[in-house]
Amino acid sequence: MPAADLVYAVKTFAEAWEIFKTAQDKISTLSKAFVEETRIAIVDVNGKRLIFDGIGYAHAEIGALLKAVGAPFNPQYVHQPPPAGMTAKEYRLSVRYPWAQDRVM
């Protein structure tokens, strides 16, 4: 594992989200997410990885984490394993939400 990887053991989306918010100053613009059965690796444009062990495609809250980091996905298939011959599902992190979308005007 490269020295640039930030690895955290988590059990819930809330734990992962709190860590993600505090780790944002250690990573650059997000590029991709790789989801395995029991972990997710979020990769920035420089190749630095933020890894959450304990949340993968089999976890009930993987959809919430993917949505939070900006991954477009189909909720119907998010919990299915990757195609044969692959160990992880890959998502490009490109979905952006308008600033202050959650505020009431």
N, C-alpha and C positions, 0 to 999 in steps of 0.2 A: 504494500500500500504506500503510495507516495506521501511524502511529508506534508504536502499541501492539503491533504484530505482532512476534513473536520467530521469526526464520527461521533454519533450520539445514540444511545440506547433509549428508545421511547416505547410507550405502550398506547398512547392516545393521540388523536389529532391535536388536542389542546397543548399537550407537552411539546409536540413537534413544532407547532405554530409559535409558541413562546420562544423556543430555541431559535427558530428561523428569524424571528424579528430581531433578536439580539445578535445573531451572526451575520446579518446583512452588511455590516460595516467591514466584514472580513472577506466578502466575496464581491465580484463584479456583476455586471448585467447577466441575468440568467439566460442560458441557452437551451439546455435539454434536461429531461428527467428520464432516468432509467429505473423501471419498476420491476423488481424481482418478487419472488413469493413472500419473503419476509423482510424486505428492505427496499428503500428508495434512495437513489443517488441523484441529487440535483447538481447540475454542472453549469458553471459560468462560462463566459466567452474565452477565458484564459485557461480553461481546463481544470480549475480548482473544483473539488467536489465536496458537497455537504451531504453526508450520508446519515440516514435515520434507520437504524436497525430496529426491527419490531413492527414496522408498518410496510406492507407490500400489497400486491394485488389481491391476496387472500383476506386482508384486513377490511373490516366493515367501513372504516373511515378513510380509505384511500381516495375516494372521490372528492372529499372535502379538501384534502391536502393538495391534490392535483389542481383543483379549481383555485385554491389560494395562491399557488405559485404561477398560475396562468397557463395551464396545459389544456388544450382542447381535447375532449374525449367524449366517447359515447357511454353514458351511464349504464346502458344495457350490457356492455361488454367489458367494463372496467375490471371486473373481478375474475375474468377468464384468464387462464394461463397464456403465455406467449405462444406463437406458432411453433410447430415441431422444429427442432434444431436450434432454437433460440433460448437463451436463459433469462432474457429481460425484455420488457416492452419499452419502446422508446417513444417519448413525446417531445415535440418541439414546444418550447415555452414562448408563445407569441401573443397570447390573448392578453389584451390590456383593457382595463376598465377606465372610464372617464374619472378625472379627479372629482372628488366629493359626490360621487354617485349615490352614496348612502345617506347623504344629509337631506333633511327636509327643508324645503325652501319656503 
